[in-house]
Amino acid sequence: MNAYYLDAIPVELLRREQDRITAEVSSVEGELAKASVSLEQATETVRMAMTMAANCHMAYVKASPQTRRLINQAFFERILVRSDKISDYKHTDLFELLYDYDNISNNELLAEREGFEPSKGL
């Protein structure tokens, strides 16, 4: 503004710059709103998947063959059966992440601090 007051910048340049800033702010606000919705959707999807994974056995046992097929398709990309036993399977991507205990374990954090040994002194 000081440059404008000193006649160093024409008012038209200030208007163009203000329009550019307004457009950028509007664009960023739109992207932020989309990201917020995407995060909410992802959170809800994971919550639903965890609920399904924790409570599916009884529903599966009581389900019709068609519903069992849908449950299988939700959890698995493929299931290989040989001699009436499951010989191999592959979870869908979502359930692969939920059941990937090796990558989600925080066991390395449990004894991280040196000298923290609860059994000492007992």
C-alpha positions as CSV (number, residue, x, y, z in Angstrom):
1,M,0.0,0.0,0.0
2,N,2.9,2.4,0.7
3,A,4.1,1.9,-2.9
4,Y,0.6,2.8,-4.1
5,Y,0.5,5.9,-1.9
6,L,3.8,7.0,-3.3
7,D,2.5,6.5,-6.8
8,A,5.1,3.7,-7.4
9,I,2.4,1.1,-8.3
10,P,-0.7,1.8,-10.4
11,V,-4.1,0.9,-9.0
12,E,-4.8,-1.5,-11.9
13,L,-1.7,-3.6,-10.9
14,L,-3.1,-3.7,-7.3
15,R,-6.5,-4.9,-8.6
16,R,-4.9,-7.6,-10.7
17,E,-2.8,-8.8,-7.8
18,Q,-5.9,-8.8,-5.5
19,D,-7.9,-10.8,-8.1
20,R,-5.0,-13.3,-8.4
21,I,-4.8,-13.7,-4.6
22,T,-8.5,-14.1,-4.3
23,A,-8.6,-16.8,-7.0
24,E,-5.7,-18.6,-5.3
25,V,-7.4,-18.5,-1.9
26,S,-10.6,-19.8,-3.4
27,S,-8.8,-22.6,-5.1
28,V,-6.9,-23.6,-1.9
29,E,-10.1,-23.5,0.1
30,G,-11.8,-25.8,-2.5
31,E,-8.9,-28.3,-2.3
32,L,-9.0,-28.2,1.5
33,A,-12.7,-29.0,1.5
34,K,-12.1,-31.9,-0.9
35,A,-9.3,-33.2,1.3
36,S,-11.4,-33.0,4.4
37,V,-14.2,-35.0,2.7
38,S,-11.7,-37.6,1.4
39,L,-10.2,-38.0,4.9
40,E,-13.7,-38.3,6.5
41,Q,-14.6,-41.0,3.8
42,A,-11.4,-42.9,4.4
43,T,-11.8,-42.8,8.1
44,E,-15.4,-44.1,7.9
45,T,-14.3,-46.8,5.4
46,V,-11.6,-48.0,7.8
47,R,-13.9,-47.9,10.8
48,M,-16.5,-50.0,8.9
49,A,-13.8,-52.4,7.8
50,M,-12.5,-52.8,11.3
51,T,-16.1,-53.4,12.6
52,M,-16.7,-56.0,9.9
53,A,-13.4,-57.7,10.7
54,A,-14.1,-57.9,14.4
55,N,-17.7,-59.1,14.1
56,C,-18.0,-61.1,10.9
57,H,-17.9,-64.7,12.2
58,M,-21.5,-64.8,13.6
59,A,-22.9,-62.9,10.6
60,Y,-21.1,-65.3,8.2
61,V,-22.4,-68.4,10.0
62,K,-26.0,-67.1,9.9
63,A,-25.8,-65.7,6.3
64,S,-27.3,-67.1,3.2
65,P,-24.9,-68.5,0.5
66,Q,-25.4,-65.3,-1.5
67,T,-24.5,-63.1,1.5
68,R,-21.5,-65.3,2.3
69,R,-20.3,-64.8,-1.2
70,L,-20.5,-61.0,-0.8
71,I,-18.7,-61.2,2.6
72,N,-16.0,-63.3,0.9
73,Q,-15.6,-60.8,-1.9
74,A,-15.3,-57.9,0.6
75,F,-12.5,-59.7,2.5
76,F,-10.7,-61.7,-0.2
77,E,-9.4,-61.2,-3.7
78,R,-9.0,-65.0,-4.0
79,I,-9.5,-68.1,-1.9
80,L,-8.0,-71.4,-3.1
81,V,-9.6,-74.6,-1.8
82,R,-8.0,-78.0,-2.2
83,S,-9.4,-81.2,-0.6
84,D,-12.2,-79.3,1.1
85,K,-9.6,-77.1,2.9
86,I,-8.4,-73.5,2.3
87,S,-4.9,-73.9,0.9
88,D,-4.2,-70.2,0.1
89,Y,-5.9,-66.8,0.1
90,K,-5.3,-63.2,-0.7
91,H,-7.1,-60.4,1.2
92,T,-8.4,-57.3,-0.6
93,D,-6.1,-54.3,-0.3
94,L,-8.1,-52.8,2.6
95,F,-8.1,-56.0,4.7
96,E,-4.5,-56.7,3.8
97,L,-3.6,-53.4,5.5
98,L,-5.8,-54.2,8.5
99,Y,-4.4,-57.7,8.9
100,D,-0.7,-56.9,8.2
101,Y,0.4,-57.2,11.8
102,D,4.1,-57.1,10.9
103,N,3.9,-53.6,9.6
104,I,1.5,-52.2,12.1
105,S,3.1,-53.5,15.3
106,N,4.6,-51.1,17.7
107,N,6.6,-53.8,19.5
108,E,9.8,-52.0,18.8
109,L,8.6,-49.1,21.0
110,L,7.8,-51.3,24.0
111,A,11.4,-51.6,25.3
112,E,12.8,-48.6,23.6
113,R,14.0,-46.8,26.7
114,E,17.3,-48.1,28.2
115,G,17.0,-49.1,31.8
116,F,13.2,-49.5,31.9
117,E,12.9,-53.0,33.2
118,P,9.8,-53.5,35.5
119,S,11.2,-56.8,36.9
120,K,14.2,-55.1,38.5
121,G,14.1,-54.8,42.2
122,L,11.3,-57.4,42.7
